[in-house]
Amino acid sequence: MELPTDSLLLRVYLGESDRHDGRPLYEVIVLKARAAGLAGATVLRSPMGFGAASHLHTAKILRLSADLPIVIELVDAEAKINAFLPQLEPLMDGGLITLQPVKVVHYRAGAPDVSPSA
């Protein structure tokens, strides 16, 4: 897959406990992005954050949160990202979605794993 140098970064900010039809929302979004043929997706789990309600979510032992912040990053051509955006709307009850232009420097599949089998 070719990825244009001038692409778009889509970020979706949500909570770890966010669900859609009983499944983790981040999982639903990544699978929809894959089905839509987007170049790739990464889910990042954060140890601390707060959102629109200013409720602090943290992984500290004394204040263990079951709803840590999650960020999903997707990069692809602007047209493909814009075509994907309407699929997010019915999934999102809350959260934040941002778009940012990016310059893609390198996008290739890595070499196959040739490590010896155990």
Secondary structure, 3 states (H helix, E strand, C coil): CCCCCEEEEEEEEEECCCEECCEEHHHHHHHHHHHCCCCCEEEEECCEECCCCCCCEECCHHHCCCCCEEEEEEEECHHHHHHHHHHHHHHCCCCEEEEEEEECCCCCCCCCCCCCCC
